Amino acid sequence: MKRILLLLIVALFAVPFPGAVARSGTFVTIIFASGSARLDRDGKDKLDEVGTQMIAERGLRAQITGYSKPGERIENGRRLGTSIGEARATAVKTYLVVLKGIDPARIATLGEDDSTQNRVAEVVLSEQ
């Protein structure tokens, strides 16, 4: 129950900020299992590095885009029909906020349907 409440709170801060994507910034790709928004060990290791960089450089912001196949949805509590891409982006943001202590206002999320980039979330860091 606490985990669901925490995910819902973090999702409230999933508002894009202007100029989030840098022309040349740090770019990290997190790969997910098919039909899943659960982070694996490799994804967590990559996010640990992202978190360390964001802690060291307070001016960095992250734009997280989660991708899924067009129309691919999951049921997660009260938000029935959430796209898996959106859930993947939220999972990445939640990890950075809860486990690394990053201010949620520094992270924007977006879910996209794209059959060519299915099963990934991309994290782009930029100066703001």
Summary of the structure (lengths in Angstrom):
residues: 128
radius of gyration: 13.5
end to end distance: 34.8
largest distance: 39.8
contacts: 406
relative contact order: 0.29
helix: 37%
strand: 30%
